[in-house]
Amino acid sequence: MHSSLLVVDWFFLLEKLIMIIAIVSVSLVIAMYETYFERKIAAYLQDRRGPNRAGPFGLLQPLADGLKLFMKEEIIPNTPNKFLFILGPCLAMLTAMMTSAVIPWGGTIDVFGRPVSLQIADINIGILFIFGVVSMGVYGIMIGGWASNNKFSLLAALRGASQVISYELPMGLSLIALLFITGSLKMSAIVGGQLDQLYNITYQPLGFLIFFICALAECNRTPFDLPEAENELNFGYHQEYSSMKLGFYLFAEYINMFISSVVMATLFFGGYDIPFVNDAALGQSIGANWLAVLEAISLIGKVAIFIFTFMWIRWTIPRFRYDQLMNLGWKGLIPLSLINMLITAAVVLWLKK
Amino acid sequence: MSATQILFWFLSALAIVSALSVVISKNPVYSVLSLIITFFAVSGHYILLNAQFIGIVNLIVYAGAIMVLFLFVIMLMNLNQDNEPQKNKWLKMAGVVSGGCLMLVFVAAFKTSEVNGKIAQTIDGNIGLTETLGKALFNEYVVPFEISSILFLSAMVGAVVIGKKGD
């Protein structure tokens, strides 16, 4: 008993550490290039060229932006809560990154004869974990907005918090309908049930639609970007922030976008399953490691489509008014997701008879 | 000490320190934040007992939703130390006495209860898993479960009625 601390499985620790570092850096790089593609897509939709000065096609633009944010002066406003002021962006970033822990990024690979699963933690309560972390995300906004000691920031923070809480409910209800079908809260089991099968979207089209709308709202993306409505609230809850603290808030939004795309792809679009290909047969012919690489690429491809859709929506649809937002959430989506849940439950019961 | 024991002591210390700071801290926002940390520590204990469902639901419901509403109210009330009402001395004394009595009752209850002397199942118990819990709730305890849901419904209706009064 007393020596069990010493008998740590070092290979296990190392494996998980490498996985965490890899996934965090991939998320950061993808979030960085999301900013570039956001500007490019916005430019093309508005008949402009977009960033094209830094490097070929402006590809170095995110690095230049990052450098600019790092070099800017750090200003902390006259607030009695300096600690909370700094804690806000930290929390936003932390909660944005934590969700990636339970997502399966690919099948099992084989490293020197040892099977390594491309998932940091395959816990029994995978979906609930994601849900829990998402519900923590609101603290980053609220604490930052309140500690700024500015009425505009506070109003924006309250808007953001009430929006996130309101849209968590239909999101949870649409997930319940999905869980009726998968019968498991484990992310690996949910993806496993879709491998070489019909994807969950065919059983849950309405559930997916609700989930997608709620994901837009949870990421504070247009048409739900009321917390940063600049014509009403100057710049929203991060108005007082400067330098990299502002960068963290903006970055957390892009990471959230990436992670929620991954979650949607995993829950509704087969996760790392390669579409139109029999993965098991492909794995026989090219080996498990190459299959895992192809599967990870397939997942990233699905995610890219979602991210493009997010940006497309942002530059096409104007934002809601606040009462419209609340009406849509409470009077539109919640009854719809309840009906979806009841129908799914009835059908599942009927088929099992 | 095994890793589980180290985690246990760490979580216990965290829970007690943050629970104390809920009471002690002057700024109500810090109190709420400490309470959130307490919930995290308690959820950590649940997970050590392999009660994953209860652990995560504790976080989602209490730390994720109810405490957000607390923060909401406190931030809007614009409390600062100048206008915080000073409670009178006798009220404080009464609070200490009643708190002490409550603690006495708890100690007495746990001393003679049947859980005394039993060792908690860490890591391998399956009572708190989602499946076990769901089966217990919807088979054995389905009537109390539904009755408590009606209680929640009535609370919701009450809130709507109170909210509508102004119109």
Interface residues (C-beta under 8 A of the other chain):
Chain A: M1 H2 S4 L5 N81 L84 I123 N124 I125 L128 F129 F131 G132 S135 M136 V138 Y139 M142 I143 W146 L154 A157 L158 A161 S162 I165 E168 L185
Chain B: M1 S2 A3 I6 N27 V29 L33 I36 Q52 F53 I56 V57 L59 I60 A63 G64 A65 V68 L69 L71 F72 M75 L76 L129 T130
